[in-house]
Amino acid sequence: KLTAKLQPYGWKSYIVQEHEDFDERLLSLRLRFSKTTLDGLWQSTYYFSDIFDVIREDLRILPHPTDQANLDAANWIKENKAVCVHVRWFGIAKSEQNIKMDYYRSALSVIQKKLGLVSFAVFSDNPKAAGEMLGLPKDRTLVVDWNNENGGEIADFWLITKCSHYIIANSTFSWWGAYFNDN
């Protein structure tokens, strides 16, 4: 890794993401090695916006969830033009969210100012704690808490794509869910 850092960008076989923003050098990179490792998150639509349709088709969720709870939730989300709120927790005890509550308060304030009276669909790896932490109005909030076992993350992801607006965590799960939204 150390010797790779010293090489000119175009001659590296191991490229570490230097900052969180889009790095346009990557798009014009001509690989000089049969193997090049990219180390980082590379979370920018600019890296693949020209092939969005291909990625969306390749990552389509098939089959869609068919259980009644998820179908009812999808209908509720669509009818209410729900705002997705994703809270990601860390640690075995899942006792600390990866973004502080100030972020959620600010985002909720902005979205309510822009949209008025809205409904919320809450997704989390600790849905009970997320629902309690957010303190959203119970009559306009759906806390999706039935998919956390047995690989139900795919069903959560599918439901996230059905939402109309997003308050996402610092998480690739909610980032991709928002990116692939149906709206």
C-alpha positions as CSV (number, residue, x, y, z in Angstrom):
1,K,0.0,0.0,0.0
2,L,2.8,2.4,0.9
3,T,4.6,2.1,-2.4
4,A,1.3,2.4,-4.3
5,K,0.8,5.8,-2.6
6,L,4.0,7.1,-4.0
7,Q,3.3,6.1,-7.6
8,P,1.6,8.4,-10.1
9,Y,-2.2,7.9,-10.1
10,G,-2.3,6.2,-13.5
11,W,0.4,3.7,-12.6
12,K,-1.1,2.4,-9.4
13,S,-2.3,-1.2,-9.0
14,Y,-3.8,-0.3,-5.6
15,I,-5.9,2.9,-5.5
16,V,-7.2,4.2,-2.2
17,Q,-10.0,6.7,-2.2
18,E,-8.5,9.9,-1.1
19,H,-11.6,11.8,-0.1
20,E,-15.4,11.3,-0.1
21,D,-16.1,13.5,-3.1
22,F,-16.2,12.3,-6.7
23,D,-12.7,11.8,-8.1
24,E,-12.9,12.4,-11.8
25,R,-9.4,10.9,-12.3
26,L,-10.9,7.4,-11.9
27,L,-13.1,7.8,-15.0
28,S,-10.1,8.5,-17.2
29,L,-7.9,5.9,-15.7
30,R,-6.4,3.5,-18.1
31,L,-5.3,0.3,-16.3
32,R,-1.8,-0.8,-16.8
33,F,-2.0,-4.0,-14.8
34,S,-4.2,-7.1,-15.1
35,K,-5.3,-6.5,-11.6
36,T,-6.1,-3.2,-10.0
37,T,-7.6,-2.8,-6.5
38,L,-9.9,0.1,-5.6
39,D,-10.1,0.6,-1.9
40,G,-12.9,2.9,-0.7
41,L,-16.7,3.4,-0.9
42,W,-16.7,5.5,-4.2
43,Q,-20.2,6.7,-3.4
44,S,-21.0,9.1,-6.2
45,T,-23.5,8.6,-9.0
46,Y,-21.0,10.3,-11.4
47,Y,-19.0,7.0,-11.5
48,F,-21.9,5.1,-13.1
49,S,-24.6,7.6,-14.2
50,D,-24.1,6.7,-17.8
51,I,-25.0,3.0,-17.1
52,F,-27.8,3.6,-14.5
53,D,-30.3,1.6,-16.4
54,V,-28.0,-1.4,-16.7
55,I,-27.2,-1.3,-13.0
56,R,-30.9,-0.9,-12.1
57,E,-31.8,-3.9,-14.2
58,D,-28.9,-6.0,-12.9
59,L,-29.8,-5.3,-9.3
60,R,-33.6,-5.7,-9.6
61,I,-35.1,-7.5,-6.7
62,L,-36.7,-10.7,-7.9
63,P,-38.9,-12.1,-6.8
64,H,-40.6,-9.3,-5.0
65,P,-41.8,-10.1,-1.4
66,T,-45.2,-11.7,-1.6
67,D,-46.1,-11.9,2.1
68,Q,-49.1,-9.9,3.2
69,A,-47.2,-7.7,5.7
70,N,-44.8,-6.4,3.0
71,L,-47.5,-6.0,0.3
72,D,-49.7,-4.0,2.8
73,A,-46.7,-1.9,3.7
74,A,-45.9,-1.2,0.0
75,N,-49.5,-0.1,-0.5
76,W,-49.4,2.1,2.6
77,I,-46.1,3.7,1.5
78,K,-47.5,4.4,-2.0
79,E,-50.8,5.7,-0.8
80,N,-49.2,8.0,1.7
81,K,-46.2,9.1,-0.4
82,A,-44.2,8.1,2.6
83,V,-40.8,9.6,3.6
84,C,-38.3,6.8,4.2
85,V,-36.3,7.4,7.5
86,H,-33.4,4.9,7.8
87,V,-31.5,4.6,11.1
88,R,-28.4,2.4,11.2
89,W,-27.1,1.2,14.5
90,F,-23.7,-0.1,15.4
91,G,-22.3,-2.8,17.7
92,I,-23.6,-6.1,18.9
93,A,-26.1,-4.3,21.3
94,K,-27.0,-1.9,18.5
95,S,-27.2,0.9,21.0
96,E,-25.6,3.7,19.1
97,Q,-26.8,5.1,15.8
98,N,-24.2,6.1,13.2
99,I,-25.6,9.6,12.8
100,K,-26.5,11.7,15.7
101,M,-30.1,12.7,16.5
102,D,-29.4,16.4,15.5
103,Y,-29.1,15.2,11.8
104,Y,-32.5,13.5,12.0
105,R,-34.2,16.5,13.8
106,S,-32.8,18.8,11.1
107,A,-33.8,16.6,8.2
108,L,-37.3,16.0,9.6
109,S,-37.7,19.8,10.0
110,V,-36.6,20.5,6.5
111,I,-38.8,17.8,4.9
112,Q,-41.9,18.9,6.9
113,K,-41.3,22.5,5.9
114,K,-41.1,21.6,2.3
115,L,-43.8,18.9,2.1
116,G,-46.2,19.8,5.0
117,L,-48.0,17.0,6.7
118,V,-46.2,13.8,5.7
119,S,-46.2,10.1,6.6
120,F,-43.0,8.2,7.5
121,A,-41.8,4.7,6.9
122,V,-39.0,3.9,9.4
123,F,-36.4,1.3,8.5
124,S,-33.6,0.1,10.8
125,D,-31.6,-2.8,12.0
126,N,-33.0,-1.9,15.4
127,P,-36.6,-0.7,14.5
128,K,-38.0,-0.5,18.0
129,A,-35.1,1.8,19.2
130,A,-35.3,3.9,16.0
131,G,-39.1,4.4,16.3
132,E,-38.7,5.5,19.9
133,M,-35.7,7.8,19.2
134,L,-37.4,9.6,16.3
135,G,-40.7,10.2,18.2
136,L,-42.7,10.5,15.0
137,P,-46.5,10.8,15.1
138,K,-47.9,7.2,15.5
139,D,-50.9,7.8,13.2
140,R,-48.6,8.8,10.3
141,T,-45.7,6.4,10.9
142,L,-45.1,2.8,9.9
143,V,-42.1,1.2,11.7
144,V,-41.1,-1.8,9.5
145,D,-40.1,-4.2,12.2
146,W,-41.0,-7.6,10.8
147,N,-38.2,-8.2,8.2
148,N,-35.2,-8.2,10.6
149,E,-34.9,-12.0,10.7
150,N,-34.1,-14.6,8.1
151,G,-32.7,-12.4,5.3
152,G,-35.6,-9.9,5.4
153,E,-33.2,-7.1,4.5
154,I,-34.1,-7.6,0.9
155,A,-37.8,-7.0,1.7
156,D,-36.8,-3.8,3.6
157,F,-34.7,-2.7,0.6
158,W,-37.6,-3.3,-1.7
159,L,-39.9,-1.3,0.5
160,I,-37.4,1.6,0.7
161,T,-37.4,1.9,-3.0
162,K,-41.2,2.4,-2.9
163,C,-40.9,5.6,-0.8
164,S,-41.3,9.1,-2.2
165,H,-38.7,11.0,-0.2
166,Y,-35.7,10.0,1.9
167,I,-33.8,10.8,5.1
168,I,-31.0,8.3,4.9
169,A,-28.3,7.1,7.3
170,N,-24.6,7.1,6.6
171,S,-25.2,3.7,5.1
172,T,-24.8,2.2,1.7
173,F,-28.1,0.2,2.3
174,S,-30.2,3.3,2.5
175,W,-28.1,5.2,-0.1
176,W,-28.8,2.5,-2.7
177,G,-32.4,2.2,-1.7
178,A,-32.9,5.9,-2.3
179,Y,-31.0,5.7,-5.5
180,F,-33.2,2.9,-6.9
181,N,-36.4,4.5,-5.8
182,D,-39.5,4.0,-8.0
183,N,-40.3,7.7,-7.9
